[in-house]
Amino acid sequence: MSRPITLFTGQWADLPFEEVARLAGEWGFDGLEIACWGDHLDPQRVVEDDSYLQGKLDILEKHQLSVHAIANHLTGQAVCDDPIDERHRDILSPAVWGDGEPEGVRQRAAEAMKTTARAAARLGVKTVTGFTGSSIWKCVAMFPPASDAMIERGYQDFADRWNPILDVFDEVGVRFALEVHPSEIAYDYWTAKRTLEAIGPRESFGLNFDPSHFIWQDLDPVMFLQDFADKIFHVHVKESVRQLNGRNGRLGSHLPWADPRRGWDFVTAGHGDVNWEPIFRTLNAIGYEGPTSIEWEDAGMDRMVGAPQALRMVRELAAIRPPAAAFDAAFATR
C-alpha cells in the first residue's frame, strides 16, 4: 500500500514557503501538508487571486512535490473557544482578530474556515486538517464542578458553530479532519466519540490521527484506529515521551517544551514511546490510503537532522504489507 509521506509545514513557518519546499524536495518527501500561516498559504488570496494560487502550484512543481492537505489549526481554534484572550490574538491574523471582541472573533474565524474549504478545493486538495476549539476545555479538571447540562451545552455549541462551516465543506467536496488533541472538543477516546455523535452523520467531518497525543494519556492508538476506522481522514507522525519520575506530572506544570521537569514532551519520530509498527499494520488493515504527515515539534533536536531522519523511519514502515498482500506473499511458493 503506497501512502504519500508529507511534511507538515506548520512548525517551519519561520522560513519562507519556497525554502521549506526546497528542503522537503531535497530530502525526498512526496509532498506537503501546507499550513495557513506564515507566508505558506493565505486561503483568502487563494480564493481571490489566480496568480497567487498559480505561484504556489509552481513552487510545488519546481520541487517535485504534491499537496495532500492544508492545515488551519490556528483559525479553527477560535471558532469555539471560551475565553477568547491574548493567546488567540497572538496566533490569529489581524483580519480574524479584529477588535478582539470574543463573539466577533468566533464569527470571523468561522467565516475564515469556510474560505479555507474553498481554498482547498481550488488547490485540488480534499482534506483540511485543524482544530475546532472548545467552550468546555476549561472544565477538564471538573472543579469547580461542571454540570451535565454545562458539558452538553459545550457539545451543542460545537455542533451549532461547525455545522454551517461543514455545509461549505460539503458544497466544495472537501473534508475537515479534527486533530484529537488537548484543548479541543475531542481530546481522547470518549470525547472523540461524543464529538462525532454531536456533529451527526456528516461525511465531511472526521479525524486527524496523531498518536503522540494519546501515549501520554495512556490511551491505545491501535484501538482508536480500529474503532474510528471510517473517520480517519489524515495521519500525523510524531511522538511523545513520558518523563514521569515522581515529581513530573502529566499536565506539564506550565513548563515549556523540552524542559526536563515536564512529565511528557514531544520528540522526533522514532525516539519516543509510540510503537509505530502495529499502528502501520492497523492503517493497512483499515484500508487507510491517505498521507502520513511528519509533524516537527521536537524542541530538543535540530529539525534539519530530525525531519529527514523521521522520513527514513516512515519509508521503512511503508514496507509493511497490507494483510492480504502479506498472506499472498507468504504462501506464493507453496
Sequence and secondary structure as in RCSB ss.txt:
>XXXX:A:sequence
MSRPITLFTGQWADLPFEEVARLAGEWGFDGLEIACWGDHLDPQRVVEDDSYLQGKLDILEKHQLSVHAIANHLT
GQAVCDDPIDERHRDILSPAVWGDGEPEGVRQRAAEAMKTTARAAARLGVKTVTGFTGSSIWKCVAMFPPASDAM
IERGYQDFADRWNPILDVFDEVGVRFALEVHPSEIAYDYWTAKRTLEAIGPRESFGLNFDPSHFIWQDLDPVMFL
QDFADKIFHVHVKESVRQLNGRNGRLGSHLPWADPRRGWDFVTAGHGDVNWEPIFRTLNAIGYEGPTSIEWEDAG
MDRMVGAPQALRMVRELAAIRPPAAAFDAAFATR
>XXXX:A:secstr
    EEEEGGGGTTS HHHHHHHHHHHT SEEEEESSTTS  HHHHHH HHHHHHHHHHHHHTT EEEEEE HHH
HHHHH SS  HHHHTTS HHHHTT  HHHHHHHHHHHHHHHHHHHHHHT  EEEE    SSGGGTT  S   HHH
HHHHHHHHHHHHHHHHHHHHHHT EEEEE  TTSS  SHHHHHHHHHHH S TTEEEEE THHHHTTT  HHHHH
HHTGGGEEEEEE EEEE  SSS  TT TT  TT TTSSEEEE TTSSS  HHHHHHHHHHTT  S EEE    TT
S HHHHHHHHHHHHHHHTTS  HHHHHHHHTTT 
